Amino acid sequence: MGRERKLALPGREAFVRATLEMLDEGTGIRELNLRAVAKRVGCAHTNAYNYFASFEELLWWSLRGALERMIAFADPAQDDLIARYVEFALEHPAWYRLVWLDALGGTPPGEVAGFLRVPADVFARWVNERLGRGQGVDPDLATRVLHGYLHGELAAIVSGRVAGTGDELRERVRSGASALIRALFATEWNWGNA
């Protein structure tokens, strides 16, 4: 009897990557399912159950994947996190919707739930180091107000509720964020050069 060749399974990251690629290419979250993602990965949909209990769990892991990519893209140690955050949302609107706007079923797996706080912590650290602690307002509140403004603008943009070119939309967010930063932190902020 000859040795059987065991095929390597694709891995959790392959399913997450395929999901994010499909979203980026315009497949709506309601059009996604395990069969479609597995086809993209190049395996049977039953292989997905080696990594995920359900399609909803795949979406939670994909949300984490989008957050990890957002943090890497923003690179808060070297770049202007706000400008990079805006660029990320404009380059990957479906990922932004997955993270912030699309309702996901079920409960996030523990490893995903534990990661959900990381982007907020990264943002708060960046604000504290680059902009200061806030003027006349609680520093945590100032950070939440700034993020709330950015999120509101980006949610409107990625949902198609605001018309304009990429440059016009960037300027809309830049000018609003600059005014808000002056008011909250009593400092000037230069888009892309903070």
Helices and strands as residue ranges (DSSP letters): H 12-24, H 34-41, G 45-50, H 55-74, H 81-91, H 93-100, H 110-115, H 118-130, H 139-158, H 166-185
